[in-house]
Amino acid sequence: MLRLYDHWESGNCYKVRLLLSQLGQAFERVDVDILEGETRTPEFLAKNPNHRVPVVEWPDGRALAESNAILFHLAEGSPFLPSDPWQRAQVLQWQAFEQYSHEPYIAVVRFWHFTKKLEENQHLLPAKMEGGYHALDVMEKHLSGQDFFVGGRYSIADISLYAYTHVADEGGFDLEAYPYTRAWIARVREQPRYIGLTEAVGARVSKFSDLLES
């Protein structure tokens, strides 16, 4: 069975959980406490030297990190990844946009709120908010002409961007001025086997600390 090394509130981890649910893929979710430094233990660093979740581990010991790389691999041969080369490149384009122009702003500010570090980062907040709204502007313009990001159908490009966009308000971003984006969020929620960010999916659950003791 696949193991997903996961942190419950992480949008990057949620991407993988959502796709696994929609693929109907059984997996074990291993809860990793990133706030207590569990990703910096020797045992975790052996799986991902970059000390980040998510990581997916196969029964043969192979491990894959980076949420969008995991999505791309898991979606291979499924309806969630186009077979057309041009559309596959567009999926990668939007995933790169998410990691470089979206997540560093929207996800980071949300994390500051979540960890109560907003006050100490006030000097960085205006630039982060500006960058986040720029990303939302790009998305809104694209979605004004189509229902999903690539090829007119739901794909891992949507999963990648949905993860942090649908909780952008938790970082203080107001989506009221983005009607096409809000409509797209609603369409994603209507997809078969959709699960919410903190919704259990019937996976076997372990704690990383328990695995170290066994």
C-alpha positions in Angstrom: 0.0 0.0 0.0 1.1 3.5 -0.7 2.2 5.7 2.2 1.6 9.4 2.2 3.7 11.4 4.6 1.3 14.2 5.3 0.5 17.2 7.4 -3.3 17.8 7.8 -3.4 21.5 7.1 -0.9 21.6 4.3 -2.4 22.5 0.9 0.5 20.7 -0.8 -0.3 17.5 1.0 -4.0 18.1 0.3 -3.4 18.0 -3.4 -2.1 14.5 -3.1 -4.9 13.3 -0.8 -7.5 14.8 -3.2 -6.1 13.1 -6.2 -5.7 9.7 -4.4 -9.3 10.0 -3.4 -10.5 10.8 -6.9 -8.4 7.9 -8.3 -9.9 5.5 -5.8 -6.4 4.6 -4.7 -5.9 3.0 -1.2 -3.2 4.5 0.9 -1.9 4.9 4.4 -1.7 8.5 5.7 1.2 9.1 8.0 0.7 12.3 10.0 4.0 14.2 10.2 4.1 17.1 12.7 6.1 19.7 10.8 5.7 22.2 13.7 7.6 19.8 16.0 10.4 19.2 13.6 9.6 15.7 12.5 10.6 16.4 8.9 14.2 17.1 10.2 14.7 13.8 11.8 17.3 11.4 10.3 14.5 9.0 9.5 12.5 11.5 7.5 15.5 13.0 5.8 16.3 9.6 4.5 13.0 9.8 2.5 13.3 13.5 1.5 16.6 15.4 2.2 14.7 18.6 1.5 12.7 18.0 4.8 9.3 18.7 3.4 6.0 17.0 3.0 4.3 15.5 1.1 6.3 12.4 0.3 4.7 9.3 -1.2 6.5 6.0 -0.5 5.9 2.8 -2.4 6.0 -0.7 -0.9 9.3 -1.3 -2.7 10.9 1.6 -0.9 10.8 4.2 -3.7 9.9 7.7 -2.4 8.8 10.8 -4.4 8.6 14.3 -3.0 7.3 17.6 -4.4 3.5 17.7 -4.6 3.2 18.5 -8.3 5.7 15.8 -9.3 3.6 13.4 -7.2 0.4 14.5 -8.9 2.0 14.2 -12.4 3.2 10.6 -11.6 0.0 9.4 -10.0 -2.2 10.9 -12.7 -0.4 9.2 -15.5 -2.8 7.2 -17.7 -5.8 8.7 -15.9 -8.4 11.3 -17.1 -6.6 13.8 -14.7 -3.6 14.1 -17.0 -4.1 14.8 -20.7 -2.4 12.5 -23.2 -2.0 15.3 -25.8 1.6 16.7 -25.5 0.6 20.3 -25.8 -2.0 20.0 -23.1 0.5 18.1 -20.9 2.9 21.1 -21.3 0.1 23.4 -20.3 -0.5 21.4 -17.1 3.1 21.8 -16.3 2.9 25.5 -17.0 0.1 26.0 -14.5 1.8 23.8 -11.9 5.0 25.9 -12.3 2.9 29.0 -11.9 1.3 27.6 -8.8 4.7 26.9 -7.2 6.5 30.1 -8.2 3.8 32.8 -8.5 0.9 31.6 -6.3 2.0 29.4 -3.4 4.9 31.7 -2.2 2.3 34.4 -1.6 -1.1 33.0 -0.8 0.1 29.9 1.1 2.8 31.7 3.0 0.5 34.4 4.3 -2.0 31.7 5.3 0.8 29.9 7.1 1.7 33.1 9.0 -1.9 33.3 10.2 -2.0 29.6 11.1 1.2 29.7 13.1 0.5 33.2 14.6 3.6 34.7 13.0 1.8 37.4 11.1 2.9 40.2 13.5 6.6 39.4 13.1 6.3 39.3 9.3 4.3 42.6 9.0 7.1 44.2 7.1 6.8 41.5 4.4 3.1 41.4 4.2 2.3 44.2 1.6 4.6 42.5 -1.0 3.1 39.1 -0.2 -0.5 40.4 -0.6 0.4 42.2 -3.8 1.9 39.0 -5.2 -1.1 36.9 -4.1 -3.6 39.2 -5.8 -1.5 39.3 -8.9 -1.7 35.5 -9.1 -5.5 35.7 -8.5 -5.7 38.3 -11.3 -3.9 35.9 -13.7 -6.2 33.0 -12.8 -9.4 35.2 -13.1 -8.5 36.3 -16.6 -7.8 32.7 -17.7 -11.0 31.4 -16.1 -13.1 34.1 -17.7 -13.0 32.1 -20.9 -13.1 28.5 -19.8 -14.4 26.2 -17.0 -11.0 24.6 -16.1 -7.4 25.4 -16.6 -6.4 23.0 -19.4 -8.4 21.5 -22.3 -11.8 22.4 -20.9 -11.8 19.6 -18.4 -10.8 19.0 -14.8 -7.1 17.9 -14.4 -4.2 18.0 -11.9 -3.6 21.6 -13.0 -6.9 22.4 -11.3 -6.0 20.4 -8.2 -2.6 22.2 -7.9 -4.2 25.6 -8.0 -7.3 24.8 -6.0 -5.5 23.6 -2.9 -4.5 27.0 -1.7 -6.9 29.2 -3.6 -10.0 27.8 -2.0 -8.6 28.7 1.5 -7.1 32.0 0.4 -9.4 33.8 2.8 -7.6 32.1 5.7 -4.7 34.3 4.7 -6.8 37.5 4.4 -7.3 37.4 0.6 -10.8 38.5 -0.5 -12.2 36.6 -3.5 -15.3 38.8 -3.8 -13.8 40.5 -6.9 -13.0 37.2 -8.6 -16.4 35.7 -9.8 -14.9 33.4 -12.4 -12.5 32.0 -9.8 -15.2 31.5 -7.3 -17.3 29.7 -9.9 -14.3 27.5 -10.7 -13.9 26.6 -7.0 -17.6 25.5 -7.0 -17.0 23.3 -10.0 -14.0 21.7 -8.4 -16.1 20.9 -5.4 -18.7 19.2 -7.6 -16.1 16.7 -9.0 -16.6 13.0 -8.2 -14.9 11.7 -5.0 -14.1 15.2 -4.0 -12.8 15.6 -0.4 -12.3 18.8 1.6 -9.0 19.9 3.1 -9.5 18.2 6.5 -11.9 15.5 5.4 -11.1 11.9 6.3 -11.0 9.6 3.2 -11.0 6.2 4.8 -7.3 5.8 4.6 -5.3 4.0 7.3 -3.8 6.7 9.5 -0.5 6.5 11.5 1.7 9.0 13.3 5.2 9.4 12.1 6.4 9.3 15.8 4.7 5.9 16.2 6.5 4.5 13.2 9.8 5.5 14.7 9.0 3.5 17.8 7.9 0.4 16.1 
